[in-house]
Amino acid sequence: MSGVNAETQAQLADWLRAKGHIGAAELDIKPLTGGQSNPTWLLGAGSDRLVLRKKPPGVLLKSAHAIDREYKVISALAGSEVPVPQALAWCDDESIVGTPFYLMSFLDGRVFVDQSLPQLSGAARVDIYREMNRVISALHEVDVDAVGLSDYGKKDNYLSRQITRWSKQLNISMIAPSDGMRRLIDWLPGALPAQQRTGLIHGDFRLDNLVFHPTEPRIIGVLDWELSTLGDPLSDFAYHCMSWHIPHSLWRGIGGLDLAALGIPDETTYRAWYAQKQGAIDDGAWRFYLAFNLFRMAAILHGIAERAQQGNANSADAVETGKKAVPLADLGCSIAGI
């Protein structure tokens, strides 16, 4: 049962049966994927399998852990070109599992963590990358008004607001920002390209947040919508493309690998696939988007390092994760040419 006491398990089982989500079989609860900010459980009862995602306990920032937004967006995307789990139920009764939660369908498929895809052939790698490109493009084509997400976020000045937010976060940090972080804080506001359009963005679209069909190179679900909002689609795509620049030896990247030998498209090819539907991206603007996303990621990791130093970080490897902030900011400066 792993971290869920008998009383909570019994209360949840009663609630699930009363709502018709499981039958009479005994409920089994297992944690899914460590390190997530929102606790996620796999629920099994006989042949039924569901996923429960809940807010963590304790005092939280108002905008953090917004699982109600996750539930809203996967509900809105049902039946769209963006594959998502089926949204099954929302519950804000804290007496059941201690905090609000939602239920979604369990997706039985493959999740790849290493973006070099060592377990696949070269031809299969191309197919996986093409499918990722297809789905993120489909996401950025979603008509937010038609699916009921017109109020899902502010429609203007996404990049400016993000730069201000993360710069402020770094400036008030108890750990001094690195030289690279400070250079990006100074450079980004003046280099800001005009936002061409607003769309639904995922905020963390990467390989290990995707579930692929067990045997086909087809995405059956995009997961972890916690950072989704309305914003600049090109920024979202550039976040996804950071991995071509981040060294494989550093963190979640394919930078420095022999992509041709692996059968993985280079970034130019991958951008061209996206541009077929979304339009060409100016090279100067592209450098800004990459630098911005490396700055944003560095700021997030810097925050993890700060919490680790204070002794209240969630993840056991928070210290090592936090150390990656400085090289990512330096990489952002290199791309920006500053």
HUPEZI-V680200 format. One record per backbone hydrogen bond with DSSP energy under -0.5 kcal/mol. NH is the residue of the N-H (numbers start at 0). CO is the residue of the C=O. E is the energy in kcal/mol with one decimal. If there is no record, write none. Layout:
NH CO E
NH CO E
//
This chain:
4 2 -0.6
8 4 -2.4
9 5 -2.3
10 6 -2.5
11 7 -2.7
12 8 -2.4
13 9 -2.3
14 10 -2.2
15 11 -2.9
16 12 -2.3
17 13 -2.4
18 14 -1.9
19 16 -1.0
20 15 -2.7
21 15 -0.8
27 43 -3.2
29 41 -2.2
31 39 -3.1
35 32 -0.7
38 36 -0.6
40 51 -3.1
41 29 -3.6
42 40 -0.6
42 49 -3.1
43 27 -2.7
44 47 -2.3
47 44 -2.2
49 42 -2.3
50 103 -2.7
51 40 -2.6
52 101 -2.3
53 38 -2.5
54 99 -2.1
63 60 -1.3
66 64 -2.3
68 65 -0.9
69 65 -1.4
70 66 -2.4
71 67 -1.9
72 68 -2.5
73 69 -2.3
74 70 -1.7
75 71 -2.2
76 72 -1.8
77 74 -0.9
79 76 -2.5
82 80 -0.7
87 85 -0.5
87 102 -2.6
88 102 -1.4
90 100 -2.7
93 91 -1.0
95 92 -1.5
96 92 -0.5
97 93 -1.3
100 90 -2.6
101 52 -2.2
102 88 -2.9
103 50 -2.4
104 85 -1.9
105 48 -0.9
107 105 -0.7
108 106 -1.1
109 211 -3.0
114 112 -0.6
116 113 -2.1
119 116 -1.8
124 120 -2.1
125 121 -1.9
126 122 -1.7
127 123 -2.1
128 124 -2.4
129 125 -2.6
130 126 -2.1
131 127 -2.2
132 128 -2.2
133 129 -2.3
134 130 -2.3
135 131 -2.3
136 132 -1.9
137 133 -2.2
138 134 -2.4
139 135 -1.8
140 136 -0.6
140 137 -0.9
141 138 -1.3
143 141 -1.1
146 142 -1.7
147 144 -0.9
148 143 -3.4
149 143 -0.5
151 148 -1.7
160 156 -2.3
161 157 -2.3
162 158 -2.8
163 159 -2.2
164 160 -2.4
165 161 -2.6
166 162 -2.3
167 163 -2.2
168 164 -2.1
169 165 -2.1
170 166 -2.4
171 167 -1.6
172 169 -1.1
175 173 -0.5
181 177 -2.2
182 178 -2.3
183 179 -2.0
184 180 -2.3
185 181 -1.9
186 182 -2.1
187 183 -2.6
188 184 -0.6
189 186 -0.7
190 186 -0.9
190 187 -1.0
191 187 -0.5
191 188 -0.6
195 193 -0.6
198 230 -2.5
200 228 -2.8
205 203 -1.0
208 205 -2.0
209 206 -1.6
210 220 -2.9
211 109 -3.3
211 209 -0.6
212 217 -3.3
217 215 -2.1
219 210 -3.2
220 210 -1.3
221 82 -2.0
222 208 -3.1
222 220 -0.5
227 224 -1.8
228 200 -1.7
230 198 -2.7
232 230 -0.7
234 231 -0.7
235 231 -1.6
236 232 -2.4
237 233 -2.4
238 234 -2.1
239 235 -1.8
240 236 -1.6
241 237 -0.6
241 238 -1.2
242 239 -0.6
243 240 -1.6
244 241 -2.2
245 241 -1.8
247 254 -2.3
249 246 -1.5
250 246 -1.7
253 242 -3.6
254 242 -0.8
254 245 -2.4
256 253 -1.7
258 256 -1.6
261 257 -1.7
262 258 -1.6
263 258 -2.0
269 265 -2.3
270 266 -3.0
271 267 -1.9
272 268 -2.0
273 269 -1.7
274 270 -2.6
275 271 -1.2
275 272 -0.5
276 273 -1.3
277 273 -2.4
278 274 -2.0
281 279 -0.5
285 281 -2.5
286 282 -2.1
287 283 -1.6
288 284 -2.7
289 285 -2.4
290 286 -2.5
291 287 -3.2
292 288 -2.2
293 289 -2.2
294 290 -2.2
295 291 -2.9
296 292 -2.5
297 293 -2.4
298 294 -2.5
299 295 -2.1
300 296 -2.6
301 297 -2.5
302 298 -1.9
303 299 -1.6
304 300 -2.4
305 301 -2.2
306 302 -2.3
307 303 -2.3
308 304 -2.2
309 305 -1.7
310 306 -0.6
310 307 -0.8
311 306 -2.4
312 306 -0.6
317 314 -1.6
320 316 -2.5
321 317 -2.8
322 318 -1.3
323 320 -1.5
324 321 -1.6
325 322 -0.5
326 322 -0.6
327 323 -1.7
328 324 -2.2
329 325 -2.4
330 326 -2.0
331 327 -2.1
332 328 -2.1
333 329 -2.1
334 330 -2.3
335 331 -2.2
336 332 -1.4
337 332 -2.3
//
